[in-house]
């Protein structure tokens, strides 16, 4: 089995320390704790650490697999596909290890990796330690009902690294009110819905960190391959800001000490925005672990240039790179388009449109959440709708159900006299709801100056958009505001997402 990362020297250093202690005996990566879920119907990687050259034997259910550690002490082997079931025991022994390692209560089902920033991180119990407090809708009721023996939760601890890590930092737990309250609400609602429909064990991995840009979750090599040199310029600006902040910290400490005041240690400026820092610490450790697919809710931190302009390339580059690193083909990648929020410039809808464009990649789906936002709350409390819409997409894309899971989606727009005709897919029985005084649509001519437009939904499912201010229209857009108040739903009750016809 090939090592997936170039950080062999880092692994060697880690294992050198282990070799000087009892920990040098064979061990499984932390992802293989008690209560874990292994992916069904696919070859499953089992991996861990031991002394260099040690022969390792893995027993699981009715299978036995062998491996030999490489010169760095890393071993990896594959199990043949298993049907959903369990609980089983996973046992690993080594010829240089006195006692086998045993993990119990292992289920076989579907594993979903959930990542992103604070709206994915937001736990079922809400952000109640903040001022003001930020609750989840119906939180107490949902937590009380969160006993699901066939749902297992893995909460990754926050971790940054300058190189790709090999081991995660957490453990699998049963889904109970106590564990669910601190787990991603959106991922929990998604997993609960999928488990109820598919009737198989579900493993959910929560690897999130609030306030983080895409570049932090991205492999630097992927951004370089996409030609995103602006990321490096952005990184340079961030480094300069961090240096200034560090100087101010030291100045405050010096002044306080000189005045005879007691000083408290200040939290250092985080390195979390550094390109690849969260990819290395929060994503790379999981890329050996076989999964069904990924969930993603992020973009708020990319509402500042140059990150906003980069998003249309950086986001799909991240998706493609994750898929390459997992080496499982084009696994389902389901993401959330940012909800409405009263942000005072056009960067918020620009990010939304960039998210829409990522649908060009295969096996992707977007949960539109324009109608779940709150004008003054960047953390809307309705995560049930988010999770349910993600699950609806998974049921069609990942599980093959014959359902309509997509929102009305922009296809193209053509001039029609002094109007623009907008063609949408997934737009059967399109219905307008919300603010009746504004359509949410705008059109522009060659000057690209957009004007509010009137809308007529046609019987053929197209939308005719016009404005007396624009006699020769060329472009049309919808929802190009932070705070959107007019919505268009298809027969499934899913809303149209933000888009622009501009190239």
SULUR-V804275 format. One record per run of one state. SS is the DSSP state (alpha for helix, beta for strand, coil for the rest). FROM is the first residue (numbers start at 1). LEN is the number of residues. Records with the same first field share a line. If there is no record, write none. Layout:
SS->FROM-LEN + FROM-LEN
This chain:
coil->1-7 + 20-2 + 25-2 + 29-8 + 40-4 + 50-5 + 61-2 + 69-5 + 80-5 + 95-6 + 117-1 + 122-1 + 124-3 + 128-6 + 135-4 + 145-3 + 156-16 + 176-1 + 181-3 + 199-2 + 209-5 + 218-2 + 226-3 + 259-18 + 287-6 + 298-2 + 303-4 + 327-5 + 338-9 + 361-3 + 369-1 + 373-1 + 375-2 + 378-5 + 398-11 + 417-2 + 426-5 + 435-6 + 445-6 + 453-1 + 458-5 + 468-2 + 471-4 + 479-7 + 490-5 + 496-3 + 501-3
alpha->8-12 + 22-3 + 118-4 + 139-6 + 177-4 + 185-14 + 214-4 + 220-6 + 229-30 + 277-10 + 300-3 + 307-20 + 347-14 + 370-3 + 383-15
beta->27-2 + 37-3 + 44-6 + 55-6 + 63-6 + 74-6 + 85-10 + 101-16 + 123-1 + 127-1 + 134-1 + 148-8 + 172-4 + 184-1 + 201-8 + 293-5 + 332-6 + 364-5 + 374-1 + 377-1 + 409-8 + 419-7 + 431-4 + 441-4 + 451-2 + 454-4 + 463-5 + 470-1 + 475-4 + 486-4 + 495-1 + 499-2
